[in-house]
Amino acid sequence: MLRNLLLFAGPLAVAAAPFADINSCLTSASVPQILKSDSKWGQTIKPFNLRLPFTPVAVAYPTTVAQVQAAVSCAASLGITVSPKSGGHSYASHGLGGEDGHLMIDLRQFRDVKVDSATGIASVGVGARLGNVATSLYSQGQRAFSHGTCPGVGVGGHVLGGGYGYSSRTKGLASDALVEASLVLANGTLATASATQNPDIFWALRGAGATSYGIVTTMKFQTFAAPSQNVVFNYGLNVNQAQMKNVFSVLQDYANSTAMPAEMNMRVFINRSGVSLMGVFYGTQSAFQTAISPVLSKIGNPSGSVQTKGWIDTLTGYAYMPLATSLDYDIHETFFSKSLMTERLNDAAMTAFWAYWYNTARSNTRDWYLIVDLHGGISSAITKLGADYSSYAHRNALIKYEFYDRVSSGSYPSNGFSFLNDWVATVTKAMPTTQFGMYMNYADPSLTTSQAQQNYWLGHYAKLAEIKSAVDPTNLFNNPQSVGRK
Ligand SMILES: Cc1cc2nc3c(=O)[nH]c(=O)nc-3n(C[C@H](O)[C@H](O)[C@H](O)COP(=O)(O)OP(=O)(O)OC[C@H]3O[C@@H](n4cnc5c(N)ncnc54)[C@H](O)[C@@H]3O)c2cc1C
C-alpha cells in the first residue's frame, strides 16, 4: 500500500545538539521565535475560539522552510510535540496543540500566492488567508479555486481538512484542487507529496492532513477561470415545524436527483431570526430559474432576491466582511460547535430534528446558528470523485450540518453543551445503526480521541493510521484528535 512512500526531496535539517530547553535550541539554529517575554506573545497564542486557550512551550516564527526543518529537529531532539498553525481558526484550538506544552510553529509568514499563467497552477503559502488568496488569484488572470467563506481562515488547515464552500458542488473541495504539497517530516527532511511522489501521503493530506503527517509549507492548486456569472439567491422561509420538515425533505430529494445540477450550490441558514434558503448558481438567470423551480414549487414559491454578481463580489457578499485580512488578523469568538455528515435521513430522524429546532432551539437566547448544506448527491463534484479519491471520508454525504452556539461576551455556560449535543442526538438516536460522519474542519473537542478518529475519517481511518506509522513513527505531530499510529 505504501508504494513510493518517503521519497524525500530537499536538504536534511540542521541536527540539533543537546540543549537544555527548546528556546535555546531554536536560538542556536537561528529560528525566529516569539518569546514569552515578547509583547506579541499574548496575541500570538490567542485562539480564534476564546473558549479554548492553551499555552505552548514555545512559538517558532519561521520565514524559511529551512527554519521549519530546524524547529522540527529541535522539538524531536527534546521529545516535544509539534503543532503547526496557519490561520489559527481551528474550532478546537488545534493550531496551538489542543492542549498545553506543544511547540507551536506559526506559519503566517508563508503567504505568497503565485499563479503560473501557462499551467494555471497556483503556488500558495500555507499561512495565506482565504480572502487574500482569492483576491490574489483573481488579480493574476481571474483565476480561482473552490474554498470556504471566511476570509481569515488559513489555507493550510482549511485544505488539509477538506475545504468546503459555495462552489464545492460545482468544482469540488479545496483539497480536490491540490496537486502538490511540500512538507517537513518528523525526521526534519522535506518531502513532496503529489499523485506521483509519495502518493500515500498525498492521499492522507487531502482530508486528514491537519497536524498528523508533517508541516506543509507550500501547496500547489490547479485553478480554474473564475466564473463571471454568479447567480446569488436568498429566499426567506416563514415556516412552522411541519413545513420545515417538508422543506428539508424536498431538499434531500433534490440533492439526490439529477434535477439539482452541479452548478447549483445551496444551503439553509437558520438562526433565532429565521430561516433562509441561499446559495450561488453558476450560469445564467434563466438556467437558474429552471434549476431552482423544482424546489420552489414544492415549498410554496417563497419570495426572495436573485442577483447576478461577479466572482469577487460574490465571495465578499458571503464573507460578510472585506476579503483583505492583515498579518495581525485579530477576530475571535467564544463558542461550541458540532457537525454531522449524513446520507438520507429517515422520517423519524427528520421529525425529531425539526421538532428540536421548533421546540428547543428557537427559545435558546444565545447567538446560535445551524447551516444545512446540500453537499453531495448525483451531480455533486465532491461525490463524483468517488468515496476513496482522497482521505476526505464524506463524499457520499448528501447533507452537511454545522451547529454553532456562541456568546457575544463572557464565557460559554457550563450547562450550554447539551444544547447542541442533544440536537445532534435527535438524528443519531433515530438512526442508531448508522455510523454518522463529522467534519474535522469543524473540530468538536468534546469528542474523545477515538470518537473523533472514527467520525472524522470513517472507513479511511485504518489506512490513515498505517500511513501515520510509516511517516511519523514517534508521533511527533499530534493533538487530542489527530490520526494515531496503527
Ligand atoms: C469563521 C470561520 C468560518 C469557517 N468557514 C468554513 C467554510 O466555509 N468551509 C470550511 O470547510 N471550513 C470552514 N471553517 C473551518 C476551517 O476550515 C478550519 O477551522 C480550518 O482547520 C482552519 O484552518 P487554519 O489554518 O485557519 O487553522 P489552524 O488552527 O492554524 O489549523 C487547523 C488545524 O490544521 C493544522 N495545520 C495548520 N496548518 C498546517 C500545516 N501547514 N501543515 C499541517 N497541519 C497544519 C493545525 O495543526 C490544526 O490541527 C471556518 C472556520 C471559521 C473559524
The ligand as an SDF file (V2000), in Angstrom:
LIG
                    3D

 53 58  0  0  0  0  0  0  0  0999 V2000
  -15.2150   31.8720   10.9460 C   0  0  0  0  0  0  0  0  0  0  0  0
  -14.9270   30.5230   10.3340 C   0  0  0  0  0  0  0  0  0  0  0  0
  -15.5050   30.1880    9.1220 C   0  0  0  0  0  0  0  0  0  0  0  0
  -15.2340   28.9510    8.5290 C   0  0  0  0  0  0  0  0  0  0  0  0
  -15.8080   28.6380    7.3280 N   0  0  0  0  0  0  0  0  0  0  0  0
  -15.5320   27.4510    6.7520 C   0  0  0  0  0  0  0  0  0  0  0  0
  -16.0920   27.1080    5.4930 C   0  0  0  0  0  0  0  0  0  0  0  0
  -16.8290   27.8850    4.8780 O   0  0  0  0  0  0  0  0  0  0  0  0
  -15.7970   25.8960    4.9720 N   0  0  0  0  0  0  0  0  0  0  0  0
  -14.9710   25.0110    5.6100 C   0  0  0  0  0  0  0  0  0  0  0  0
  -14.7140   23.9380    5.0620 O   0  0  0  0  0  0  0  0  0  0  0  0
  -14.4290   25.3160    6.8020 N   0  0  0  0  0  0  0  0  0  0  0  0
  -14.6860   26.5000    7.3810 C   0  0  0  0  0  0  0  0  0  0  0  0
  -14.1450   26.8070    8.5950 N   0  0  0  0  0  0  0  0  0  0  0  0
  -13.3190   25.8060    9.2700 C   0  0  0  0  0  0  0  0  0  0  0  0
  -11.8550   25.9200    8.8410 C   0  0  0  0  0  0  0  0  0  0  0  0
  -11.7250   25.4100    7.5340 O   0  0  0  0  0  0  0  0  0  0  0  0
  -10.9940   25.0990    9.8180 C   0  0  0  0  0  0  0  0  0  0  0  0
  -11.1190   25.6020   11.1180 O   0  0  0  0  0  0  0  0  0  0  0  0
   -9.5340   25.0700    9.4000 C   0  0  0  0  0  0  0  0  0  0  0  0
   -8.8960   23.9970   10.0340 O   0  0  0  0  0  0  0  0  0  0  0  0
   -8.8270   26.3640    9.7480 C   0  0  0  0  0  0  0  0  0  0  0  0
   -7.5440   26.3720    9.2110 O   0  0  0  0  0  0  0  0  0  0  0  0
   -6.4770   27.3940    9.8130 P   0  0  0  0  0  0  0  0  0  0  0  0
   -5.2060   27.1790    9.0950 O   0  0  0  0  0  0  0  0  0  0  0  0
   -7.0520   28.7470    9.8450 O   0  0  0  0  0  0  0  0  0  0  0  0
   -6.4100   26.9050   11.3210 O   0  0  0  0  0  0  0  0  0  0  0  0
   -5.2410   26.3930   12.2820 P   0  0  0  0  0  0  0  0  0  0  0  0
   -5.8270   26.4920   13.6410 O   0  0  0  0  0  0  0  0  0  0  0  0
   -3.9730   27.1060   12.0110 O   0  0  0  0  0  0  0  0  0  0  0  0
   -5.0560   24.8870   11.8650 O   0  0  0  0  0  0  0  0  0  0  0  0
   -6.1060   23.9540   11.9390 C   0  0  0  0  0  0  0  0  0  0  0  0
   -5.5080   22.5490   12.0100 C   0  0  0  0  0  0  0  0  0  0  0  0
   -4.6750   22.3200   10.8800 O   0  0  0  0  0  0  0  0  0  0  0  0
   -3.3320   22.0590   11.2910 C   0  0  0  0  0  0  0  0  0  0  0  0
   -2.4650   22.7660   10.3650 N   0  0  0  0  0  0  0  0  0  0  0  0
   -2.4960   24.0950   10.1130 C   0  0  0  0  0  0  0  0  0  0  0  0
   -1.5560   24.3930    9.2200 N   0  0  0  0  0  0  0  0  0  0  0  0
   -0.9230   23.2540    8.9090 C   0  0  0  0  0  0  0  0  0  0  0  0
    0.1620   22.9540    8.0580 C   0  0  0  0  0  0  0  0  0  0  0  0
    0.7490   23.9020    7.3580 N   0  0  0  0  0  0  0  0  0  0  0  0
    0.5910   21.6750    7.9690 N   0  0  0  0  0  0  0  0  0  0  0  0
   -0.0220   20.6980    8.6930 C   0  0  0  0  0  0  0  0  0  0  0  0
   -1.0570   20.9360    9.5280 N   0  0  0  0  0  0  0  0  0  0  0  0
   -1.4990   22.2060    9.6340 C   0  0  0  0  0  0  0  0  0  0  0  0
   -3.2250   22.6070   12.6940 C   0  0  0  0  0  0  0  0  0  0  0  0
   -2.1860   21.9940   13.4420 O   0  0  0  0  0  0  0  0  0  0  0  0
   -4.6090   22.3130   13.2240 C   0  0  0  0  0  0  0  0  0  0  0  0
   -4.7150   20.9600   13.5880 O   0  0  0  0  0  0  0  0  0  0  0  0
  -14.3870   28.0310    9.1950 C   0  0  0  0  0  0  0  0  0  0  0  0
  -13.8130   28.3760   10.4160 C   0  0  0  0  0  0  0  0  0  0  0  0
  -14.0790   29.6050   10.9820 C   0  0  0  0  0  0  0  0  0  0  0  0
  -13.4520   29.9480   12.3080 C   0  0  0  0  0  0  0  0  0  0  0  0
  1  2  1  0
  2  3  1  0
  2 52  2  0
  3  4  2  0
  4  5  1  0
  4 50  1  0
  5  6  2  0
  6  7  1  0
  6 13  1  0
  7  8  2  0
  7  9  1  0
  9 10  1  0
 10 11  2  0
 10 12  1  0
 12 13  2  0
 13 14  1  0
 14 15  1  0
 14 50  1  0
 15 16  1  0
 16 17  1  0
 16 18  1  0
 18 19  1  0
 18 20  1  0
 20 21  1  0
 20 22  1  0
 22 23  1  0
 23 24  1  0
 24 25  2  0
 24 26  1  0
 24 27  1  0
 27 28  1  0
 28 29  2  0
 28 30  1  0
 28 31  1  0
 31 32  1  0
 32 33  1  0
 33 34  1  0
 33 48  1  0
 34 35  1  0
 35 36  1  0
 35 46  1  0
 36 37  1  0
 36 45  1  0
 37 38  2  0
 38 39  1  0
 39 40  1  0
 39 45  2  0
 40 41  1  0
 40 42  2  0
 42 43  1  0
 43 44  2  0
 44 45  1  0
 46 47  1  0
 46 48  1  0
 48 49  1  0
 50 51  2  0
 51 52  1  0
 52 53  1  0
M  END
$$$$
